[in-house]
Amino acid sequence: MSLEGDSAAEVWLKVVSKNRKRRKTPVFSCSGEGSIDAHQHSAAYIEKRVIEAEKEVEHSVFYSSFLNSLNLSLNEVGSTIQVILCYGIGSIAASVTSRFQLALVLLLKKRFQANVSVYDPIFSDLDKVLLNKFDLHVIAGPNNVKPEVNAETLVIFPHVPKELIENFLQVNWQRNLSKCYLLCNSFSKIREDNLDLILQKNYYHLYQAFNFHSEYRISNNFRFKDVFNDLSIHIFSTV
């Protein structure tokens, strides 16, 4: 999949189209609750479950170790977080995994008093209602996705395809990466799982970023092992 010259909107559309072709059966989350349940629960029910998830994450060993890794990255840069961007979190109404990931976003929003914007092309109307209830800005559509950052920003890409990480790095390549804290699939794991030749050819900026980033691995010690697995916080020196 070539990304050269593609806008953020075009990248989202390509990735969504590609994933739809591959997906032949429903994908279920950590507790077995999947997309077929999306319309079986009310907004009040889902909101209650998100609040419960937030409390569980907040009091977990995972959250303590996550904050430790995040603080180490903040101390290395000598800065803080002003803005949070979260792309690809999935359907809150349909996925328990997405609710726990949202719970982490909400905790970080409170901790840093940050403005939060979220986007996923699969958000339903119910998802958008719920996200607005939690005072999150829901980006209207792929044409409004602006991955360029202008302030100290925590960018959360939970388990997104490499194409989206590549697009983000490309857009912010020259002058903005030093303002980013990128929480996404571990770069080390990506490099382990892919040939350098393929990465260099198809994900040029991701491949080059291996040389000037610091990575803080996130311990996968949450109750459900498929919620925060293989994630790291990445910070970047000037290109």
C-alpha positions as a LaTeX table, in Angstrom:
\begin{tabular}{lrrr}
\hline
Residue & $x$ (\AA) & $y$ (\AA) & $z$ (\AA) \\
\hline
Met1 & 0.00 & 0.00 & 0.00 \\
Ser2 & 1.68 & 3.20 & $-1.19$ \\
Leu3 & 1.18 & 6.26 & 0.99 \\
Glu4 & 3.36 & 8.75 & $-0.87$ \\
Gly5 & 1.46 & 12.02 & $-1.19$ \\
Asp6 & $-1.72$ & 10.67 & 0.38 \\
Ser7 & $-3.73$ & 12.91 & 2.68 \\
Ala8 & $-4.78$ & 11.68 & 6.11 \\
Ala9 & $-8.31$ & 11.16 & 4.75 \\
Glu10 & $-7.05$ & 9.01 & 1.87 \\
Val11 & $-4.95$ & 6.89 & 4.21 \\
Trp12 & $-7.93$ & 6.26 & 6.51 \\
Leu13 & $-10.12$ & 5.28 & 3.56 \\
Lys14 & $-7.49$ & 2.90 & 2.19 \\
Val15 & $-6.94$ & 1.23 & 5.56 \\
Val16 & $-10.67$ & 0.87 & 6.27 \\
Ser17 & $-11.31$ & $-0.56$ & 2.80 \\
Lys18 & $-8.41$ & $-2.99$ & 3.18 \\
Asn19 & $-9.58$ & $-4.19$ & 6.61 \\
Arg20 & $-13.18$ & $-4.63$ & 5.46 \\
Lys21 & $-12.03$ & $-6.92$ & 2.66 \\
Arg22 & $-10.06$ & $-9.04$ & 5.13 \\
Arg23 & $-12.77$ & $-9.24$ & 7.81 \\
Lys24 & $-15.11$ & $-12.14$ & 7.10 \\
Thr25 & $-16.40$ & $-12.86$ & 10.60 \\
Pro26 & $-17.19$ & $-10.62$ & 13.57 \\
Val27 & $-14.23$ & $-9.69$ & 15.71 \\
Phe28 & $-14.86$ & $-10.10$ & 19.42 \\
Ser29 & $-13.22$ & $-8.28$ & 22.28 \\
Cys30 & $-11.66$ & $-9.43$ & 25.53 \\
Ser31 & $-14.95$ & $-10.46$ & 27.15 \\
Gly32 & $-16.65$ & $-11.88$ & 24.09 \\
Glu33 & $-18.78$ & $-8.80$ & 23.47 \\
Gly34 & $-18.50$ & $-7.88$ & 19.79 \\
Ser35 & $-19.97$ & $-5.73$ & 17.07 \\
Ile36 & $-23.20$ & $-7.73$ & 16.90 \\
Asp37 & $-24.12$ & $-6.26$ & 20.30 \\
Ala38 & $-23.75$ & $-2.64$ & 19.21 \\
His39 & $-27.48$ & $-1.90$ & 19.12 \\
Gln40 & $-28.53$ & $-4.06$ & 22.05 \\
His41 & $-27.41$ & $-1.66$ & 24.78 \\
Ser42 & $-28.60$ & 1.82 & 25.67 \\
Ala43 & $-26.34$ & 4.84 & 25.98 \\
Ala44 & $-26.87$ & 4.78 & 29.76 \\
Tyr45 & $-25.74$ & 1.15 & 29.94 \\
Ile46 & $-22.57$ & 1.79 & 27.93 \\
Glu47 & $-21.81$ & 4.98 & 29.88 \\
Lys48 & $-22.04$ & 3.01 & 33.13 \\
Arg49 & $-19.69$ & 0.36 & 31.77 \\
Val50 & $-17.15$ & 3.00 & 30.70 \\
Ile51 & $-17.22$ & 4.55 & 34.18 \\
Glu52 & $-16.69$ & 1.10 & 35.71 \\
Ala53 & $-13.82$ & 0.47 & 33.29 \\
Glu54 & $-12.25$ & 3.81 & 34.21 \\
Lys55 & $-12.31$ & 2.91 & 37.91 \\
Glu56 & $-10.81$ & $-0.51$ & 37.23 \\
Val57 & $-7.98$ & 0.92 & 35.12 \\
Glu58 & $-7.30$ & 3.70 & 37.65 \\
His59 & $-6.80$ & 1.23 & 40.50 \\
Ser60 & $-4.84$ & $-1.33$ & 38.51 \\
Val61 & $-1.15$ & $-2.20$ & 38.64 \\
Phe62 & $-1.14$ & $-1.52$ & 34.91 \\
Tyr63 & $-2.04$ & 2.15 & 35.37 \\
Ser64 & 0.68 & 2.69 & 37.96 \\
Ser65 & 3.31 & 1.17 & 35.69 \\
Phe66 & 1.93 & 3.08 & 32.70 \\
Leu67 & 2.24 & 6.40 & 34.53 \\
Asn68 & 5.78 & 5.50 & 35.51 \\
Ser69 & 6.71 & 4.96 & 31.84 \\
Leu70 & 4.89 & 8.11 & 30.78 \\
Asn71 & 6.61 & 10.20 & 33.46 \\
Leu72 & 10.00 & 8.88 & 32.38 \\
Ser73 & 9.29 & 9.99 & 28.81 \\
Leu74 & 8.04 & 13.40 & 29.99 \\
Asn75 & 11.15 & 13.87 & 32.12 \\
Glu76 & 13.41 & 13.01 & 29.19 \\
Val77 & 11.81 & 15.72 & 27.07 \\
Gly78 & 11.31 & 18.14 & 29.96 \\
Ser79 & 7.75 & 18.97 & 28.97 \\
Thr80 & 4.13 & 18.08 & 29.66 \\
Ile81 & 0.99 & 17.22 & 27.67 \\
Gln82 & $-1.36$ & 19.91 & 26.42 \\
Val83 & $-3.37$ & 18.03 & 23.81 \\
Ile84 & $-4.44$ & 14.40 & 23.37 \\
Leu85 & $-5.30$ & 12.96 & 19.95 \\
Cys86 & $-6.77$ & 9.47 & 19.84 \\
Tyr87 & $-7.25$ & 7.74 & 16.50 \\
Gly88 & $-8.55$ & 4.22 & 15.90 \\
Ile89 & $-9.94$ & 3.39 & 19.33 \\
Gly90 & $-12.88$ & 1.44 & 17.87 \\
Ser91 & $-16.56$ & 1.32 & 18.76 \\
Ile92 & $-17.27$ & 2.07 & 22.42 \\
Ala93 & $-20.76$ & 0.64 & 22.10 \\
Ala94 & $-19.59$ & $-2.61$ & 20.54 \\
Ser95 & $-16.24$ & $-3.44$ & 22.12 \\
Val96 & $-15.17$ & $-3.95$ & 25.71 \\
Thr97 & $-11.56$ & $-3.53$ & 24.61 \\
Ser98 & $-12.42$ & $-0.08$ & 23.26 \\
Arg99 & $-14.07$ & 0.87 & 26.56 \\
Phe100 & $-10.96$ & 0.04 & 28.55 \\
Gln101 & $-8.80$ & 1.97 & 26.09 \\
Leu102 & $-11.21$ & 4.91 & 26.36 \\
Ala103 & $-10.97$ & 4.61 & 30.15 \\
Leu104 & $-7.23$ & 5.23 & 29.90 \\
Val105 & $-7.84$ & 8.26 & 27.66 \\
Leu106 & $-10.30$ & 9.71 & 30.18 \\
Leu107 & $-7.87$ & 9.24 & 33.06 \\
Leu108 & $-5.12$ & 11.02 & 31.11 \\
Lys109 & $-7.52$ & 13.81 & 30.17 \\
Lys110 & $-8.20$ & 14.45 & 33.85 \\
Arg111 & $-4.57$ & 14.12 & 34.87 \\
Phe112 & $-3.25$ & 16.65 & 32.36 \\
Gln113 & $-6.39$ & 18.79 & 31.97 \\
Ala114 & $-5.89$ & 18.31 & 28.24 \\
Asn115 & $-8.22$ & 18.85 & 25.32 \\
Val116 & $-8.98$ & 15.51 & 23.67 \\
Ser117 & $-10.00$ & 14.82 & 20.07 \\
Val118 & $-10.99$ & 11.34 & 18.90 \\
Tyr119 & $-11.66$ & 9.75 & 15.54 \\
Asp120 & $-12.44$ & 6.35 & 14.14 \\
Pro121 & $-14.33$ & 5.77 & 10.87 \\
Ile122 & $-16.39$ & 3.03 & 12.52 \\
Phe123 & $-17.88$ & 5.31 & 15.21 \\
Ser124 & $-21.67$ & 4.87 & 15.28 \\
Asp125 & $-24.12$ & 7.59 & 16.23 \\
Leu126 & $-24.31$ & 5.98 & 19.68 \\
Asp127 & $-20.52$ & 6.09 & 20.00 \\
Lys128 & $-20.52$ & 9.80 & 19.16 \\
Val129 & $-23.22$ & 10.54 & 21.74 \\
Leu130 & $-21.23$ & 8.70 & 24.40 \\
Leu131 & $-17.93$ & 10.38 & 23.52 \\
Asn132 & $-19.55$ & 13.81 & 23.62 \\
Lys133 & $-20.95$ & 12.97 & 27.07 \\
Phe134 & $-17.38$ & 12.49 & 28.26 \\
Asp135 & $-16.46$ & 15.93 & 26.89 \\
Leu136 & $-14.37$ & 14.60 & 24.02 \\
His137 & $-14.25$ & 16.32 & 20.65 \\
Val138 & $-15.34$ & 13.84 & 17.97 \\
Ile139 & $-13.73$ & 14.67 & 14.63 \\
Ala140 & $-16.48$ & 14.79 & 12.02 \\
Gly141 & $-14.91$ & 12.66 & 9.30 \\
Pro142 & $-11.68$ & 11.64 & 7.54 \\
Asn143 & $-11.45$ & 14.96 & 5.68 \\
Asn144 & $-11.23$ & 16.72 & 9.06 \\
Val145 & $-8.47$ & 14.52 & 10.47 \\
Lys146 & $-5.45$ & 16.79 & 10.91 \\
Pro147 & $-2.54$ & 14.67 & 12.16 \\
Glu148 & $-0.16$ & 17.65 & 12.28 \\
Val149 & 0.59 & 18.72 & 15.86 \\
Asn150 & 1.40 & 22.23 & 17.03 \\
Ala151 & 1.68 & 21.77 & 20.80 \\
Glu152 & 2.97 & 19.12 & 23.20 \\
Thr153 & 0.69 & 16.29 & 22.19 \\
Leu154 & 0.06 & 12.73 & 23.32 \\
Val155 & $-1.00$ & 10.82 & 20.23 \\
Ile156 & $-2.77$ & 7.55 & 21.01 \\
Phe157 & $-2.92$ & 4.95 & 18.23 \\
Pro158 & $-4.05$ & 1.75 & 19.99 \\
His159 & $-3.20$ & $-1.19$ & 17.73 \\
Val160 & $-3.65$ & 0.70 & 14.44 \\
Pro161 & $-2.15$ & $-0.46$ & 11.12 \\
Lys162 & 1.38 & 0.67 & 10.26 \\
Glu163 & $-0.03$ & 2.83 & 7.43 \\
Leu164 & $-1.55$ & 5.26 & 9.92 \\
Ile165 & 1.65 & 5.53 & 11.95 \\
Glu166 & 3.60 & 6.15 & 8.74 \\
Asn167 & 1.19 & 8.89 & 7.67 \\
Phe168 & 1.43 & 10.59 & 11.06 \\
Leu169 & 5.23 & 10.53 & 11.01 \\
Gln170 & 5.33 & 11.82 & 7.45 \\
Val171 & 3.06 & 14.79 & 8.20 \\
Asn172 & 5.06 & 15.81 & 11.29 \\
Trp173 & 8.49 & 14.87 & 9.99 \\
Gln174 & 10.39 & 18.13 & 9.70 \\
Arg175 & 9.63 & 20.14 & 12.81 \\
Asn176 & 6.85 & 18.70 & 14.98 \\
Leu177 & 7.94 & 15.24 & 16.08 \\
Ser178 & 9.83 & 16.61 & 19.07 \\
Lys179 & 6.45 & 17.80 & 20.40 \\
Cys180 & 4.92 & 14.33 & 20.19 \\
Tyr181 & 4.52 & 11.49 & 22.63 \\
Leu182 & 3.33 & 8.62 & 20.46 \\
Leu183 & 1.53 & 5.76 & 22.21 \\
Cys184 & 1.17 & 3.01 & 19.64 \\
Asn185 & 2.40 & $-0.42$ & 18.60 \\
Ser186 & 5.96 & $-0.92$ & 19.79 \\
Phe187 & 8.48 & 0.14 & 17.13 \\
Ser188 & 10.80 & $-2.58$ & 18.41 \\
Lys189 & 8.08 & $-5.20$ & 17.90 \\
Ile190 & 7.28 & $-3.82$ & 14.45 \\
Arg191 & 10.92 & $-4.14$ & 13.47 \\
Glu192 & 11.13 & $-7.67$ & 14.88 \\
Asp193 & 8.07 & $-8.76$ & 12.91 \\
Asn194 & 8.92 & $-7.18$ & 9.54 \\
Leu195 & 11.84 & $-7.28$ & 7.12 \\
Asp196 & 13.87 & $-4.07$ & 7.04 \\
Leu197 & 13.63 & $-4.10$ & 3.24 \\
Ile198 & 9.82 & $-4.03$ & 3.38 \\
Leu199 & 9.76 & $-1.32$ & 6.03 \\
Gln200 & 12.26 & 0.83 & 4.15 \\
Lys201 & 10.28 & 0.51 & 0.91 \\
Asn202 & 6.71 & 0.90 & 2.19 \\
Tyr203 & 7.10 & 2.72 & 5.53 \\
Tyr204 & 10.06 & 5.01 & 4.96 \\
His205 & 9.44 & 7.46 & 7.80 \\
Leu206 & 8.67 & 4.70 & 10.29 \\
Tyr207 & 11.89 & 2.94 & 9.30 \\
Gln208 & 13.94 & 6.13 & 9.61 \\
Ala209 & 12.38 & 6.94 & 12.99 \\
Phe210 & 14.01 & 3.82 & 14.44 \\
Asn211 & 17.25 & 5.83 & 14.49 \\
Phe212 & 16.18 & 8.83 & 16.54 \\
His213 & 13.48 & 7.80 & 18.97 \\
Ser214 & 13.40 & 6.58 & 22.55 \\
Glu215 & 10.92 & 3.84 & 23.42 \\
Tyr216 & 9.28 & 3.17 & 26.78 \\
Arg217 & 7.60 & $-0.22$ & 26.76 \\
Ile218 & 4.22 & $-0.53$ & 28.45 \\
Ser219 & 3.96 & $-3.55$ & 30.73 \\
Asn220 & 1.12 & $-5.82$ & 29.66 \\
Asn221 & $-0.06$ & $-6.51$ & 33.19 \\
Phe222 & $-3.71$ & $-5.52$ & 32.87 \\
Arg223 & $-6.42$ & $-8.07$ & 33.68 \\
Phe224 & $-7.23$ & $-8.52$ & 29.98 \\
Lys225 & $-4.11$ & $-9.20$ & 27.94 \\
Asp226 & $-5.49$ & $-8.01$ & 24.59 \\
Val227 & $-6.28$ & $-4.42$ & 25.61 \\
Phe228 & $-2.87$ & $-2.80$ & 26.09 \\
Asn229 & $-0.54$ & $-5.44$ & 24.66 \\
Asp230 & 2.53 & $-4.58$ & 22.53 \\
Leu231 & 2.22 & $-0.84$ & 23.17 \\
Ser232 & 5.02 & 1.64 & 23.83 \\
Ile233 & 5.45 & 5.36 & 24.33 \\
His234 & 7.80 & 6.81 & 21.71 \\
Ile235 & 9.50 & 10.20 & 21.86 \\
Phe236 & 11.61 & 11.75 & 19.13 \\
Ser237 & 14.67 & 13.94 & 18.82 \\
Thr238 & 14.77 & 16.56 & 16.06 \\
Val239 & 14.93 & 15.07 & 12.57 \\
\hline
\end{tabular}
